Each structure stands twice: as structure tokens, then as C-alpha cells.
Amino acid sequence: MNKYIEETNSGLVHTYNRFPLVLDRGEGVYLYDEKGGKYLDFAGGIAVSGLGYGCQELNDALKSQIDKMIHSSNLYYNTTCGHAAEELKRISGMDRVFFTNSGTEAIEGALKAARKYAYKKQTGRYEFIAMENSFHGRSMGALSVTGSDAYREPFEPLVPGVSFAEFNNLDSVKALVTSQTCAIILEPLQGEGGINVATEEFMAGIRKLCDDEGILMICDEIQCGMGRTGAMFAYQSYGTKPDIIAMAKAIGSGMPVGAFAMTEEVAEFSLEPGDHGTTYGGNPLACMAVSKTIEIFEKKNMISHVQEIGAYLAEQLERLVQEKDCVIARKGKGLIQGIEISKPVGEVTNAALKEGLLVISARGNVIRLVPPLVIEKQHVDEMIDKLSKVL
Ligand SMILES: *Cc1c(COP(=O)(O)O)cnc(C)c1O
């Protein structure tokens, strides 16, 4: 790491292996460092910056909300917040929304909502089944359902009653079901875990299993939701509907906001006044970001755009699989794609940075591509050029 970076960042806890890059500003799908160096962004702030950088309509809305009111707490109603909840309801297919400040908190809330449901129904159910290679966050609850031994181990004992099934293996899920199973939690497309797409049979099988056994189905849509797979929420491209979903990342286009949402059937027997809360969660500024993001998504026809550009990206990545010996396979959907490679991913992501391309990794030696959703074909071509060179 260079001396300048070290000196200007020595006050931070060393929890990240950061790239040796000091970012200063963004424009469209490009980011710029302090010296004006230009980077094509296929990391999207980890699948957050769906609208890219410097979206004037979003920025103007946020600025005027700042002048009006940033925060009022959840002790009072606020129309911006109410509107954002209505909009999220409409696009997510859920009936009730609780705003959080992050994805992790959305997961915490989703788990609590499921526990409260069991409590109120007096079923005595408390166990969770989660998936291997899943990622749900770093707090004690979210970590408890995260399928990575390395992440969990240093912090054990965690929340009891969690077991892990093999993703896309329904039998392995069934084998873990007991009369105590409260909920099954999964990402319809695992992001951190290696860009693993749930099969139709798996999603349908989980839904049926939940219905048959009186278990709630929780979908973590934090990374794969909000248009990224070419559906507004990833679950919507399957013929199944979860009982609870967790959202965050792209829903606020970079403002820190998440949410968990549930169906009316769950809400009726779940969280009540006093059960859950947050001081900042869903403040007017965060909620303005959500409402405006949805409005701009619909105006720009973002879903069909993602389908079109996503198909093109997949095609170009398949070409890399054919042409490069070190590229083993392509995985993903829409604008959340990955390539499994045989070279060390760290070397490739660092070499890409030197070429002016930002890409990140995922488990299983995968290069993860989660660009702003507003990218065009020319940006895919530019990325492929740079990545080919690096590989
Ligand atoms: C990022 C992520 C989280 C955690 O969200 P934070 O906002 O970082 O707390 C949880 N689940 C998935 C699938 C994620 O990608």
C-alpha cells in the first residue's frame, strides 16, 4: 500500500483488504480517483449504485429533502416515508414494509418477524434453515444464518437452532426440517457465495415444503433484488412467493437504507408495537431515495434494459469461456454475472484496476460483475476488452 493512503487512513479499524485506490467522484458508470484517473465501474459499490453516479433527478430530490427535513424519528408519521412504503409494497408484492438502515438490519428484522410469528401462533418453532455459501450480514443474528464457517467461527456461540443445507439440493433441506423449524432463509441468487442461481425446482420445492410443514420462507433480495436479475425482485421470475423478503443495497441508490417486508398473513401474527424499532430507519431522506429510485427505474424502463444488456453481457462472457483457457464457466442472470476462473481472482481484480476497470470477487474463485444497471452495450464491450487483456 502506498504511503499516502496509509497516512490518510490510519484511523480506520483494519477490517477490509482495500484496493490501493482513492476514489473521489463518479459520473455515469465511471469513477475517478483524486488524480483524475478514470475507472469503468463493474463493481457498482457492491451492487448498490443501480442508477450510476451523478443521477441529477435523484440528487435534486435528495437535496430538496435535506432542506425540508432529514430526520424526524419513527415516533411521528411522515408522508415521504409512507409513500416509499407504498411504492416498495407495490413493486415487491409484499403487504407491509419496515425500513432499516442496512441489509444486515433487514435480515435481523426478518428473522425476528419469523420468530414472533411462531411465538404468537404458539407453535414453539424457533429453528432456522439456511444455505451453505449464503451471505446475510455480519451482526450476530445475520451471521448466525450466514453459510461460511470462516465468518462465523470467531464469534461463536451464535444464535442457536440454525442448520445449513446445500443450495439447490432440496433433499438436503428436507433432511434438516424438524417440528421446530420456524423459517427457511435463502438468496434466490447467491451473490457473495459465488453468483449461484437457484433452480426453478429448488425455489418451488422450498415453497411447497414450507406450505406443507408450516414453515415461513424468507428471501434475501438484498443483492439480487431491485432489478438486478432482470426482474424487480429475483423471486418474481420464479412461480413462487416468499412470506418475508429482505432488501437493501440498490433500493436507495447509495443512501443507507434497507427494508424487510412481509405478507399480510404474516404481519397479522407478527411484530407489534414494542417488538422492534430503529431511530434512523426509514428517515425522510432515506425514504426519498427509495421513492425516487423506483420512480426513475420505471421511467427508464430499467427492467427491460437490464434484460437486454444482461443478455448481451452473458453472451460476451460466454465468448470469454470459449476463448480463454483460464475462464471455466459463466454464472448469473441479468446484470449480476460471474466468471469462474482458474487464476487467482485477487491477481485479476488488481490487474483490472491497473487497466481502469473495477471488478470484485465472489466465493469459488469467481470474478463478480455487478455494474450500475444503466450501463450500455458499449460499456460491456469496453469491460470485455479490458478483462480479456488482464486474463
Ligand atoms: C450485502 C448483503 C447483506 C448485508 O447488507 P449490508 O447492507 O452490508 O448490511 C446481506 N445479504 C446479502 C445477500 C448481501 O449481499
The ligand as an SDF file (V2000), in Angstrom:
LIG
                    3D

 15 15  0  0  0  0  0  0  0  0999 V2000
  -24.7050   -7.0960    1.2960 C   0  0  0  0  0  0  0  0  0  0  0  0
  -25.5840   -8.2030    1.7120 C   0  0  0  0  0  0  0  0  0  0  0  0
  -26.1090   -8.2640    3.0210 C   0  0  0  0  0  0  0  0  0  0  0  0
  -25.7190   -7.3000    4.0860 C   0  0  0  0  0  0  0  0  0  0  0  0
  -26.1150   -5.9900    3.7830 O   0  0  0  0  0  0  0  0  0  0  0  0
  -25.3840   -4.7470    4.4970 P   0  0  0  0  0  0  0  0  0  0  0  0
  -26.0850   -3.5480    3.9290 O   0  0  0  0  0  0  0  0  0  0  0  0
  -23.9390   -4.8220    4.1420 O   0  0  0  0  0  0  0  0  0  0  0  0
  -25.6150   -4.8700    5.9450 O   0  0  0  0  0  0  0  0  0  0  0  0
  -26.9900   -9.2940    3.3010 C   0  0  0  0  0  0  0  0  0  0  0  0
  -27.3510  -10.1950    2.3760 N   0  0  0  0  0  0  0  0  0  0  0  0
  -26.8760  -10.1550    1.1080 C   0  0  0  0  0  0  0  0  0  0  0  0
  -27.3310  -11.1690    0.1170 C   0  0  0  0  0  0  0  0  0  0  0  0
  -25.9630   -9.1650    0.7400 C   0  0  0  0  0  0  0  0  0  0  0  0
  -25.4720   -9.1530   -0.4980 O   0  0  0  0  0  0  0  0  0  0  0  0
  1  2  1  0
  2  3  1  0
  2 14  2  0
  3  4  1  0
  3 10  2  0
  4  5  1  0
  5  6  1  0
  6  7  2  0
  6  8  1  0
  6  9  1  0
 10 11  1  0
 11 12  2  0
 12 13  1  0
 12 14  1  0
 14 15  1  0
M  END
$$$$
